[in-house]
Amino acid sequence: MATTSVEQLLSDLELANPERHALVQAIRQAILAVAPDAAERVMYGGIMFSAPAQCCGVFAYAEHVSVEFGRGKELLDPHGVLEGQGKFRRHIKLRDPGDIATKHLSDYVRQAIELEQVA
């Protein structure tokens, strides 16, 4: 469920970069398809999803949208799409809506939710 601050962030993004806005919306739909009861809130300049624990965040940049996983190092990466070298975090860069399927975003979101449920 989008809050007023999420709606404002999306509105601002649509004005600044309609292409990135469309990609963020498609990513939100993909995440909510896996976790229909997920809560959304604005944090760190992006949209954080909790289902019920925080599982991922979506951040729009000039050339791509990044889906960040706070415990991404613990995720299995059979498709080789996770990026990052941090102690815990990993992310998936998406440049167009087709990347949602080809990079198997739903699989990683599902894993992140399951990981938080056993924590």
LINVENFEN-V568647 format. One record per backbone hydrogen bond with DSSP energy under -1.0 kcal/mol. NH is the residue of the N-H (numbers start at 0). CO is the residue of the C=O. E is the energy in kcal/mol with one decimal. If there is no record, write none. Layout:
nh = <NH;NH>
co = <CO;CO>
e = <E;E>
//
This chain:
nh = <6;7;8;9;10;11;12;13;14;15;16;20;21;22;23;24;25;26;27;28;29;30;31;32;33;34;37;38;39;40;42;45;46;47;48;49;50;54;55;56;57;58;60;64;65;66;67;68;71;72;73;74;79;82;89;90;91;93;98;99;101;102;103;104;107;108;109;110;111;112;113;114;115;116;117>
co = <2;3;4;5;6;7;8;9;10;11;12;16;17;18;19;20;21;22;23;24;25;26;27;28;29;30;34;49;0;47;45;42;57;40;55;38;52;48;48;67;46;65;63;93;58;91;56;89;68;87;70;71;76;90;68;82;66;64;95;96;97;98;100;99;103;104;105;106;107;108;109;110;111;112;113>
e = <-2.6;-2.3;-2.3;-2.6;-2.2;-2.7;-2.4;-2.3;-1.8;-2.2;-3.4;-2.4;-2.2;-1.8;-2.9;-2.6;-2.0;-2.4;-2.8;-2.3;-1.9;-2.5;-2.9;-1.5;-1.1;-2.5;-2.1;-2.7;-1.2;-1.8;-2.0;-2.3;-2.3;-3.4;-3.1;-2.2;-2.7;-2.8;-1.2;-1.9;-2.5;-2.6;-2.9;-2.8;-3.0;-2.4;-2.8;-3.0;-1.9;-3.0;-1.8;-1.4;-1.2;-3.1;-1.6;-2.3;-1.9;-3.0;-2.0;-1.3;-2.2;-2.3;-1.6;-2.0;-1.3;-2.4;-2.6;-2.2;-2.5;-2.3;-2.4;-2.7;-1.8;-1.5;-1.1>
//
